[in-house]
Amino acid sequence: MTKEQNKTYDVIIVGGGHNGLVCAGYLAKAGKNVVVLEAEKQVGGAATTAELSYGKKVSHCAHFLNQLNQKVSKDLNLSKHGLKLSASKLATIALSADGNHLHLTKDSATGGGISEEDATNYKQFMALMHDYAGTLGFLLDIPPMDVFNMDWDDKKAALKLGWKLRFGLGAEKMSELLRMIGMNIRDVLDDEFDNELLKGALAFDAVLGTHTGPYSAGNFLTFLYRLAGGNNGSVDIPEGGMGAVSSAMAAAAIANGTEIRTNARVKSIDVDNCAVTGVTLESGEVLIAPIVVSNAHLQTTVLDMVGARHFEADFVKRATDIRTRGAAAKMHIALKDVPEFNGLSKDDLKNRLVISPGQQELERAFNHIKYGEVSTEPMMEISIPSLVDASLAENGHVLSATVQYAPYNLKGGWTDQAKAAFLETCIDRLGQFAPNIRALIEHAELITPKDMEDEFGLVGGNWHHGELTLDQMLMLRPVPEASRYALPLDGMYICGAGAHPGGGVMGAAGRNAANAILKGDQ
Ligand SMILES: Cc1cc2nc3c(=O)[nH]c(=O)nc-3n(C[C@H](O)[C@H](O)[C@H](O)COP(=O)(O)OP(=O)(O)OC[C@H]3O[C@@H](n4cnc5c(N)ncnc54)[C@H](O)[C@@H]3O)c2cc1C
């Protein structure tokens, strides 16, 4: 095909993860001629639903919807395009070995041997955390400020932040936030509470999906990030699994005029005269556009698709140095029936169950991965979504658990034997709380951080396309030169979890990138 015959677009989006789809939806809504090119047979990336065994489906990676950006949901009218919830505002139940579990909602803590004082403190603490999340939350919806070269939008954002901190929160709460912001979650929680189960459950939220333990510096901020995501702290389950969220985003993009192509892996992003010209697919097909947006990891984008030679050496070095270590595995189990958990009713099992009995246990579980080992007593976030959504299991049930900790670089490698052994460890761990689980298992499988890289393109197995730590946030995310979505190459942008504000099924990075493109930021 000659260049004249190649299809031409205003914008090509490489990757149909949920952020790529959101970016496409906004750009197409603004009248751009957009194509999304997804390597896999379905869109969604780490937000997909997959068949586990005959008649049983699971959310493949992400399973709880707790950060969906409400502007994205409204602007793209996701409910009209099929997004429904099968459960919302789930409680978190922190499991205790003695069956006296702790039930946590947004503002109440009961059970688990919690004292009246801790229960009262919890209510006050969570109200304060939601205040903080509400104060900082707007930063997730805008590009990070360019503090060295402020435009009018940056100045407005800086004023808004100052105003919200000083007058919205007030002097006392603002000082407290500034004191806490760089702390580790363990010190924060030890200052507030006595109950170990409560501290273990809250600390788990700070380390979930990260390569940190509760004693690691700065992860109080990751705790806040989870609340600031956009869903006001509500933990929901989408009907049809997480893939249904991506499907609704795809439907919205298509309704706005986007073309979506699956099984269309991009081999290279093409450059001529210091500007992108389009892409070449693995099939050899060439597509032309003056703007290319990558939903993939920055390292994949720069090193594999564009080519390092098109950037300054400093930029390439910084992109190569992004810390991107995953530490969580995913376990899926097809069950003949509902497992019995000591001390929990069938109704209780519809909630989010957490195994993280204390901060010391959590830190000990983390210690293993520092030395390339898996935790011997892993921590888990468990969901049995078929209890609230019968479409996921024609018969029996499915259970999914995010498991911490599993290193990407396992000593000796992730051989079949190593994988099988860790799966057994995880099932044994579940069995401590649900003794009949083994008898009910039809099929079980584990996705390791290495699998996440191989199957989903999550470099290093990190689900945020780069660790979410203070030194890789805001104007430092993913690297300073790319923090406002434009790369230092004419027409080249990023829109995935590696960009501000990061991962989680939020859609905020996709929306912000679309806004930057429409504004003409480069
Ligand atoms: C095990 C696990 C559990 C999680 N649990 C939760 C949870 O419960 N709740 C939550 O909110 N978040 C969770 N997350 C995080 C969340 O899933 C991710 O942060 C989010 O889905 C990232 O979305 P994205 O669109 O930015 O990137 P991705 O989903 O990674 O999408 C990138 C897309 O680009 C495509 N691509 C890459 N290279 C190419 C190429 N060359 N050509 C064409 N296409 C290409 C990929 O195939 C992929 O579809 C979890 C993640 C994991 C891994």
The ligand as a Gaussian input file, in Angstrom:
#p B3LYP/6-31G(d) Opt

LIG

0 1
 C       -3.709000      -7.867000      39.804000
 C       -4.271000      -6.478000      39.705000
 C       -5.318000      -6.095000      40.517000
 C       -5.847000      -4.806000      40.437000
 N       -6.910000      -4.484000      41.224000
 C       -7.510000      -3.285000      41.053000
 C       -8.753000      -3.020000      41.671000
 O       -9.346000      -3.881000      42.349000
 N       -9.311000      -1.792000      41.467000
 C       -8.717000      -0.846000      40.668000
 O       -9.284000       0.258000      40.506000
 N       -7.540000      -1.080000      40.050000
 C       -6.940000      -2.282000      40.204000
 N       -5.801000      -2.567000      39.509000
 C       -5.142000      -1.509000      38.724000
 C       -5.787000      -1.255000      37.369000
 O       -6.224000      -2.457000      36.782000
 C       -4.798000      -0.584000      36.417000
 O       -4.103000       0.463000      37.051000
 C       -5.515000      -0.003000      35.205000
 O       -6.358000      -0.972000      34.632000
 C       -4.509000       0.518000      34.172000
 O       -5.241000       0.992000      33.066000
 P       -4.540000       1.643000      31.786000
 O       -5.598000       1.814000      30.771000
 O       -3.767000       2.832000      32.172000
 O       -3.463000       0.568000      31.301000
 P       -3.622000      -0.949000      30.860000
 O       -4.831000      -1.538000      31.442000
 O       -2.316000      -1.595000      31.179000
 O       -3.831000      -0.875000      29.287000
 C       -2.779000      -0.712000      28.365000
 C       -3.254000      -1.313000      27.055000
 O       -2.288000      -1.072000      26.041000
 C       -2.210000      -2.229000      25.235000
 N       -0.938000      -2.207000      24.518000
 C        0.310000      -2.209000      25.060000
 N        1.227000      -2.218000      24.083000
 C        0.539000      -2.192000      22.900000
 C        0.940000      -2.206000      21.530000
 N        2.230000      -2.243000      21.167000
 N       -0.029000      -2.173000      20.566000
 C       -1.347000      -2.121000      20.906000
 N       -1.762000      -2.161000      22.198000
 C       -0.825000      -2.193000      23.167000
 C       -2.334000      -3.362000      26.229000
 O       -2.683000      -4.585000      25.607000
 C       -3.432000      -2.822000      27.134000
 O       -4.709000      -3.168000      26.691000
 C       -5.279000      -3.872000      39.539000
 C       -4.240000      -4.252000      38.703000
 C       -3.732000      -5.536000      38.760000
 C       -2.634000      -5.938000      37.831000

